[in-house]
Amino acid sequence: MSKIKNPENFLYFFCFRSLFISTFAKKIRMKEIIIKVSEIYLKYGIKSVTMDDVARELGISKKTLYQYFKDKDDLVKKVVDYHMDLQHESMKGFASKNVNAIEELLMVSKFIANFLKQINPSVTYDIQKYYPEIWKSITSDRRDHIFNQIKENMKRGIKEGLYRKDLNTDIIAHFYLIRLDAAKTLDLITENKYPYEEIFNTFFSYHIRGIANQKGIDYLESKKKK
């Protein structure tokens, strides 16, 4: 049996490999926990759910839970960060698809609207009241990310000859954010006066008609007929 020429290097490689596998496995397990905790928060809110509740729901000990998260604040932050990353990746995917600006905006707007629809109002309330720094991070990130996405969409639409050339993209992107925030508390949504799809389609058409030229409006109308 041949001897290992450099046992120190082999030992270093073995330790590094073991550490890599352990770290990777820990990240996978943490992601699984975050996904399950997200479901718990969406169902019950955040304030009323303790770390004991989380451990019990997941079927693990609280000691095991604390191996992944320092405390509840850390858990809430990681859950929020996970969903923010998901949104970023989804919206990047829309921009890479081979579609025109109106189609891209339709996908982005529908994604945002569906996301807002799924959020339990108590989750938003709990983060605002009990985790103000996390809420500040959410609003800042959403404002910057969605603002830039809408602004870039308008620039693209102008180049494609679908949107008007005289648009002030900064102001209109801000208006989009304002309408989006207002829509979350709109009586039409909170009181279920109309199907959510109808509200969304009206919101989207309203926005497109405000920025599109005749070519863009004709394209929008052709989409409605399909």
Secondary structure in CASP SS format (residue, H / E / C, confidence):
PFRMAT SS
TARGET T0000
AUTHOR 0000-0000-0000
METHOD secondary structure of the structure
MODEL  1
M C 1.00
S C 1.00
K C 1.00
I C 1.00
K C 1.00
N C 1.00
P H 1.00
E H 1.00
N H 1.00
F H 1.00
L H 1.00
Y H 1.00
F H 1.00
F H 1.00
C H 1.00
F H 1.00
R H 1.00
S H 1.00
L H 1.00
F H 1.00
I H 1.00
S H 1.00
T H 1.00
F H 1.00
A H 1.00
K H 1.00
K H 1.00
I H 1.00
R H 1.00
M H 1.00
K H 1.00
E H 1.00
I H 1.00
I H 1.00
I H 1.00
K H 1.00
V H 1.00
S H 1.00
E H 1.00
I H 1.00
Y H 1.00
L H 1.00
K H 1.00
Y H 1.00
G C 1.00
I C 1.00
K C 1.00
S C 1.00
V C 1.00
T C 1.00
M H 1.00
D H 1.00
D H 1.00
V H 1.00
A H 1.00
R H 1.00
E H 1.00
L H 1.00
G C 1.00
I C 1.00
S C 1.00
K H 1.00
K H 1.00
T H 1.00
L H 1.00
Y C 1.00
Q C 1.00
Y C 1.00
F C 1.00
K C 1.00
D C 1.00
K H 1.00
D H 1.00
D H 1.00
L H 1.00
V H 1.00
K H 1.00
K H 1.00
V H 1.00
V H 1.00
D H 1.00
Y H 1.00
H H 1.00
M H 1.00
D H 1.00
L H 1.00
Q H 1.00
H H 1.00
E H 1.00
S H 1.00
M H 1.00
K H 1.00
G H 1.00
F H 1.00
A H 1.00
S H 1.00
K C 1.00
N C 1.00
V C 1.00
N C 1.00
A H 1.00
I H 1.00
E H 1.00
E H 1.00
L H 1.00
L H 1.00
M H 1.00
V H 1.00
S H 1.00
K H 1.00
F H 1.00
I H 1.00
A H 1.00
N H 1.00
F H 1.00
L H 1.00
K H 1.00
Q H 1.00
I C 1.00
N C 1.00
P H 1.00
S H 1.00
V H 1.00
T H 1.00
Y H 1.00
D H 1.00
I H 1.00
Q H 1.00
K H 1.00
Y H 1.00
Y C 1.00
P H 1.00
E H 1.00
I H 1.00
W H 1.00
K H 1.00
S H 1.00
I H 1.00
T H 1.00
S H 1.00
D H 1.00
R H 1.00
R H 1.00
D H 1.00
H H 1.00
I H 1.00
F H 1.00
N H 1.00
Q H 1.00
I H 1.00
K H 1.00
E H 1.00
N H 1.00
M H 1.00
K H 1.00
R H 1.00
G H 1.00
I H 1.00
K H 1.00
E C 1.00
G C 1.00
L C 1.00
Y E 1.00
R C 1.00
K C 1.00
D C 1.00
L C 1.00
N C 1.00
T H 1.00
D H 1.00
I H 1.00
I H 1.00
A H 1.00
H H 1.00
F H 1.00
Y H 1.00
L H 1.00
I H 1.00
R H 1.00
L H 1.00
D H 1.00
A H 1.00
A H 1.00
K C 1.00
T C 1.00
L C 1.00
D H 1.00
L H 1.00
I H 1.00
T H 1.00
E C 1.00
N C 1.00
K C 1.00
Y C 1.00
P C 1.00
Y H 1.00
E H 1.00
E H 1.00
I H 1.00
F H 1.00
N H 1.00
T H 1.00
F H 1.00
F H 1.00
S H 1.00
Y H 1.00
H H 1.00
I H 1.00
R H 1.00
G H 1.00
I H 1.00
A E 1.00
N C 1.00
Q H 1.00
K H 1.00
G H 1.00
I H 1.00
D H 1.00
Y H 1.00
L H 1.00
E H 1.00
S H 1.00
K H 1.00
K H 1.00
K H 1.00
K C 1.00
END
